[in-house]
Amino acid sequence: MQVLIVEDEPLAVKKLERLLSEVAKDLEIVGTAGSIRNAVEWLESNPAPDLLFLDIELSDGQSFEIFQRTQVSSPVIFVTSYDEYALQAFKVNSVDYLLKPVQKEDLAQAINKYRDLKNQYSREAHPLTNSIENLLLSLNDLRQPLPYRTRFLVKHLQKYVSIEVAEIAYFWSEGRINFFKSRNGQKYIVEYTMEELENMLHPNDWFRVNRQFIVSVHCVSEIHPYFNNRLKLHLIPKEPEEVTVSRERVSAFKVWLGK
């Protein structure tokens, strides 16, 4: 089994290599890449590996961008520090989704899941059909496309009102309560988590800049460099508190805003 690891932290690469050597003796690591650009270059210059291990937050953006830049014909196991991308991960060639620090038992289970899927579709395939292609087809069949929200029903005063997503400027959290502000400045409580909201909103129009804020492309009025390699945003209508793009999301934010 040939594997490519896409991870920008050298210590994390070494740990994953060690764990893989312990749980899969037949596994060969044929390459590593530390950025989206390097991963795309590797995939376009080498035969497709049997399996990819992808970190999500890389130095130049999120690894989901790899699927936009080049054809990925290998199943993927995501390895990340964040649990909020699970749904998005399963929209691409994902076999499993592991949270850091990766546990040996979880890694072994993910490898076995890949083997089981590959063997199942290899047995069912025509002899001339590549088993990896069948595995990818099966993953595509399992994915249910989720429609993006076009409106939210929220309580306002003593009644419920329906607000079009196009009329919303941004979402934010204050403690355990989440809100959105409409483009005319009205504030509403919304009964979804930030993770649920992120998956409900079209990624071309919305971006989660940090754990507290999801912003519309139409509400960003000014962007300023900020300390610790972050960005500070000014929004329209005026933001309820300071809004910064977290350091690990700056690259992806720039790509998103430049589309």
C-alpha positions as CSV (number, residue, x, y, z in Angstrom):
1,M,0.0,0.0,0.0
2,Q,1.5,3.3,-1.1
3,V,0.8,6.4,0.9
4,L,1.3,10.2,0.5
5,I,1.3,12.3,3.7
6,V,0.3,16.0,3.4
7,E,1.3,17.7,6.7
8,D,3.1,21.0,7.4
9,E,4.4,20.1,10.9
10,P,7.6,18.0,10.7
11,L,7.0,16.5,14.2
12,A,3.5,15.5,13.2
13,V,4.9,13.8,10.0
14,K,7.4,11.8,12.0
15,K,4.8,10.7,14.5
16,L,2.3,9.6,11.8
17,E,5.1,7.7,10.0
18,R,6.0,5.9,13.2
19,L,2.4,5.0,13.9
20,L,1.8,3.8,10.4
21,S,4.8,1.6,10.5
22,E,3.3,0.0,13.6
23,V,-0.2,-0.6,12.4
24,A,0.5,-1.5,8.7
25,K,3.6,-3.4,7.9
26,D,2.9,-3.5,4.2
27,L,2.6,0.3,4.0
28,E,5.1,2.3,2.0
29,I,5.3,6.1,2.4
30,V,6.1,7.3,-1.1
31,G,6.1,11.0,-0.4
32,T,5.4,13.9,1.9
33,A,4.2,17.4,1.2
34,G,4.0,20.4,3.5
35,S,1.7,22.7,1.5
36,I,-1.2,22.8,-0.9
37,R,1.2,23.8,-3.7
38,N,3.7,21.0,-3.0
39,A,0.9,18.4,-2.7
40,V,-0.6,19.5,-6.1
41,E,2.9,19.3,-7.7
42,W,3.5,15.8,-6.2
43,L,0.1,14.5,-7.3
44,E,0.6,15.8,-10.9
45,S,4.1,14.4,-11.1
46,N,3.7,10.9,-9.7
47,P,1.3,7.9,-10.0
48,A,-1.7,8.2,-7.7
49,P,-0.9,6.6,-4.3
50,D,-3.3,4.1,-2.8
51,L,-4.2,6.4,0.1
52,L,-3.7,10.0,1.1
53,F,-3.3,11.3,4.7
54,L,-4.2,15.0,4.7
55,D,-3.9,17.6,7.4
56,I,-6.6,20.2,6.8
57,E,-5.0,23.5,8.0
58,L,-1.8,23.9,6.0
59,S,0.6,26.8,5.8
60,D,-1.0,28.1,2.6
61,G,-4.6,27.3,3.2
62,Q,-7.0,24.4,3.7
63,S,-6.2,21.1,2.0
64,F,-9.7,21.0,0.5
65,E,-8.3,23.4,-2.0
66,I,-6.1,20.5,-3.4
67,F,-9.3,19.0,-4.8
68,Q,-10.1,22.2,-6.7
69,R,-6.6,22.5,-8.2
70,T,-6.1,19.0,-9.4
71,Q,-7.7,15.7,-10.0
72,V,-7.4,13.5,-6.8
73,S,-8.0,9.9,-7.6
74,S,-7.0,8.4,-4.2
75,P,-9.1,7.8,-1.1
76,V,-8.3,10.2,1.8
77,I,-7.9,9.9,5.6
78,F,-8.0,13.4,7.1
79,V,-5.8,14.1,10.2
80,T,-6.6,17.4,11.9
81,S,-6.8,19.3,15.2
82,Y,-10.2,20.6,14.3
83,D,-13.5,18.7,14.5
84,E,-15.5,21.3,12.6
85,Y,-14.6,20.1,9.1
86,A,-15.9,16.6,9.3
87,L,-18.9,17.2,7.2
88,Q,-16.9,19.0,4.6
89,A,-14.3,16.2,4.6
90,F,-16.9,13.7,3.6
91,K,-17.9,15.7,0.6
92,V,-14.6,14.7,-1.0
93,N,-12.8,11.3,-1.2
94,S,-12.8,10.7,2.6
95,V,-12.6,7.3,4.2
96,D,-12.1,8.5,7.7
97,Y,-11.5,11.6,9.8
98,L,-9.0,11.5,12.7
99,L,-8.4,14.1,15.3
100,K,-4.9,15.0,16.6
101,P,-3.2,13.7,18.7
102,V,-3.8,10.6,16.6
103,Q,-4.3,7.5,18.6
104,K,-2.8,4.2,17.4
105,E,-6.1,2.3,17.8
106,D,-8.0,5.0,15.7
107,L,-5.4,4.9,13.0
108,A,-5.5,1.1,12.8
109,Q,-9.3,1.2,12.6
110,A,-9.1,3.8,9.7
111,I,-6.6,1.6,7.8
112,N,-8.8,-1.4,8.3
113,K,-11.9,0.5,7.1
114,Y,-10.0,1.4,3.9
115,R,-8.9,-2.2,3.4
116,D,-12.4,-3.5,3.9
117,L,-13.9,-1.0,1.5
118,K,-11.3,-1.7,-1.1
119,N,-11.7,-5.5,-0.8
120,Q,-15.4,-5.3,-1.0
121,Y,-15.5,-3.3,-4.2
122,S,-12.6,-5.3,-5.6
123,R,-14.6,-8.5,-5.3
124,E,-17.7,-7.0,-6.8
125,A,-15.8,-5.3,-9.7
126,H,-15.3,-6.6,-13.2
127,P,-11.8,-8.1,-13.4
128,L,-10.6,-5.3,-15.6
129,T,-11.9,-2.6,-13.3
130,N,-9.5,-0.9,-10.9
131,S,-10.6,-1.5,-7.3
132,I,-9.6,2.0,-6.3
133,E,-12.0,3.5,-8.9
134,N,-14.8,1.4,-7.5
135,L,-13.9,2.5,-4.0
136,L,-14.1,6.1,-5.0
137,L,-17.4,5.5,-6.7
138,S,-18.8,3.9,-3.6
139,L,-17.7,6.9,-1.5
140,N,-19.5,9.2,-4.1
141,D,-22.6,7.1,-3.7
142,L,-22.6,7.4,0.0
143,R,-22.3,11.2,0.0
144,Q,-25.6,13.0,0.2
145,P,-25.4,16.5,-1.2
146,L,-26.6,19.0,1.3
147,P,-28.6,21.9,0.0
148,Y,-27.4,25.3,1.3
149,R,-29.8,27.4,3.3
150,T,-31.6,30.2,1.6
151,R,-33.5,31.5,4.7
152,F,-33.7,31.1,8.4
153,L,-36.9,31.2,10.6
154,V,-36.2,33.1,13.8
155,K,-38.2,34.5,16.6
156,H,-38.4,38.3,16.8
157,L,-40.4,40.0,19.5
158,Q,-43.6,37.9,19.9
159,K,-43.6,36.3,16.4
160,Y,-41.5,34.3,14.0
161,V,-40.0,35.9,10.9
162,S,-38.3,34.4,7.9
163,I,-35.0,36.1,6.9
164,E,-33.3,35.5,3.6
165,V,-29.7,34.4,3.8
166,A,-28.9,37.2,1.3
167,E,-30.1,39.7,3.9
168,I,-27.7,38.5,6.6
169,A,-24.3,40.2,7.1
170,Y,-22.6,37.9,9.6
171,F,-23.1,35.3,12.4
172,W,-21.4,35.3,15.8
173,S,-21.4,33.7,19.1
174,E,-21.6,35.2,22.6
175,G,-21.1,32.5,25.2
176,R,-23.6,29.8,24.5
177,I,-25.9,31.9,22.3
178,N,-25.4,32.5,18.6
179,F,-26.7,35.5,16.7
180,F,-26.8,36.9,13.2
181,K,-27.1,40.6,12.2
182,S,-29.1,41.5,9.1
183,R,-27.7,43.9,6.6
184,N,-30.0,46.6,7.9
185,G,-28.5,46.2,11.4
186,Q,-31.2,44.1,13.1
187,K,-29.9,41.4,15.6
188,Y,-31.5,37.9,15.8
189,I,-30.9,34.8,17.9
190,V,-30.3,31.7,15.7
191,E,-30.7,28.2,17.2
192,Y,-27.8,26.4,15.5
193,T,-24.2,25.9,16.5
194,M,-21.5,27.6,14.6
195,E,-20.4,24.3,13.1
196,E,-23.9,23.6,11.9
197,L,-24.2,27.1,10.4
198,E,-20.8,26.8,8.6
199,N,-22.1,23.7,6.8
200,M,-25.4,25.3,6.0
201,L,-23.9,28.3,4.2
202,H,-22.5,28.4,0.7
203,P,-18.6,28.6,1.0
204,N,-18.4,31.0,-1.9
205,D,-20.3,33.6,0.0
206,W,-19.4,32.8,3.7
207,F,-16.2,32.2,5.6
208,R,-15.6,31.3,9.2
209,V,-12.8,33.7,10.2
210,N,-12.5,32.3,13.7
211,R,-14.4,30.3,16.2
212,Q,-16.8,33.2,17.0
213,F,-17.6,34.7,13.6
214,I,-18.8,33.6,10.2
215,V,-18.9,36.5,7.7
216,S,-20.5,37.2,4.4
217,V,-18.3,38.4,1.5
218,H,-20.6,41.4,1.2
219,C,-20.1,42.6,4.8
220,V,-16.3,43.0,4.8
221,S,-15.5,46.7,4.4
222,E,-11.9,46.9,5.6
223,I,-9.0,44.5,6.2
224,H,-5.9,45.5,8.2
225,P,-2.7,43.6,9.2
226,Y,-2.8,42.6,12.8
227,F,-0.3,41.3,15.3
228,N,0.6,37.6,15.5
229,N,0.1,37.3,11.7
230,R,-3.6,37.8,11.9
231,L,-6.0,40.2,10.0
232,K,-8.4,42.6,11.6
233,L,-11.7,43.2,9.9
234,H,-14.3,46.0,9.9
235,L,-17.7,44.9,8.9
236,I,-20.9,46.5,7.7
237,P,-23.1,46.8,9.8
238,K,-20.6,47.6,12.6
239,E,-19.3,44.5,14.3
240,P,-20.4,43.9,18.0
241,E,-16.8,43.2,19.0
242,E,-13.3,43.1,17.6
243,V,-13.2,40.6,14.6
244,T,-9.9,39.0,13.6
245,V,-9.0,36.3,11.1
246,S,-7.2,33.6,13.1
247,R,-3.6,33.0,12.0
248,E,-4.2,29.5,10.7
249,R,-7.1,30.8,8.5
250,V,-5.5,33.9,7.0
251,S,-4.2,32.2,3.8
252,A,-7.6,30.5,3.1
253,F,-9.4,33.8,3.8
254,K,-7.3,35.6,1.2
255,V,-8.0,32.9,-1.4
256,W,-11.7,33.1,-0.5
257,L,-12.0,36.9,-0.7
258,G,-10.0,36.9,-4.0
259,K,-12.3,34.5,-5.8
